[in-house]
Amino acid sequence: MGEEEKVIYFDNNATTAVAPEVFEAMTPFLTKLYGNPSSIHHFGGQVMAHVETARERLAALLGAAPTEVIFTSCGTESDNAAIRSAMLTCPQRDKLVISKVEHPAVLNLAKDLERRGYRVSMIPVDGKGKLDMERARELIDNQTSVVSVMWANNETGNIYPIYELADLAHRNGALFHTDAVQAVGKVPMNLSESQIDFLSLSGHKLHAPKGVGALYVRRGVRFRPFVIGGHQESNRRAGTENVASVVGLGKAAELARLNIEKENSQVRAMRDKLEQGILKTIPEVRVNGDVEHRLPNTANISFEYIEGESILMLLDMFGICASSGSACTTGSLEPSHVLRAMGIPYTAAHGAIRFSLSRYNTMDEVDFVLEKLPPVIARLREISPYWNQK
Ligand code: PLP
């Protein structure tokens, strides 16, 4: 694929295109307005007003106060900052409770904390990826310092009952963090009416650039900075602000807030057409996840008895981009930890493909994928020993 060739991009949970309006809003800060927002002189200082406008726009999308928003470099940093702060501010408690299907940003952090002496408990999921709430009620106890459960899963799109979990955490005197990297901009939220203490988000999943994220910290919650140095972000995250990207994230948040309902219904219609078309034309496929409680843009589909990686390679020849498991685990041929936690049989987990759409997709693209996919699957099954021996 050359860079100029047409791409059918169905991999928006990996990353999204920067919206043209976002790019336009950012450009002055990469050209003329390059001052440091902390400078005393007007040339630099004037930039700070634009950082604050971005903060207001992001806060409006979250239903939060601007002072509750800290800009960071990415979702991973926000996850680290929240969980580490919660552990540090509750030294008398040594337990972290997460779900088994967290992104590696939380999962591997938890493993690292475990090596350092913290206790980590994981809430299991069922075959649809739904959390075992009974087990959650047992695991969250008066030794728990923080509960961290994602708002929406990046692989299946499953949406989790985080209001209930936040309530459960508080009833046990624990803090609650949610990795909302996949949910922000797709799920309407009003954090001021919730018990959520920390929420992580990432710019590049909502049509802002890579390398910018944010952390919501509820007013009154004690916070220990993760990145220590200068006094930026009211002493909560040191380092000169990534002004252009912060402005871009603010613009992306504004677009998401204004269009969330319309976009969700358009994207859902495309996703549903794709999914139903696949189920109708290809035998032995299964949809993974909780179809009633999932993001409108995500379909995770297993094509039994073949390898997801081979499907991706053949689709790539038509310019179709999708993902097998999560983008972050691509490269290893192990089925994703999410599908394993769900107990998806080996023959199906290996052939799982995630299609994730955005407002920039079209019904024509869906039709194109529905035309190209069935022969790809048939061709791979012809040469699959598992298919031929089943
Ligand atoms: N959390 C979830 C659920 C994700 O999907 C991702 C990215 O794929 C991350 C965290 C990490 O975000 P970032 O790439 O901004 O570090």
Residues whose N, C-alpha, C, O or C-beta is under 5 A from the ligand:
A	BS01	PLP	N13 A14 C74 G75 T76 H103 A105 A152 N154 D179 V181 Q182 S202
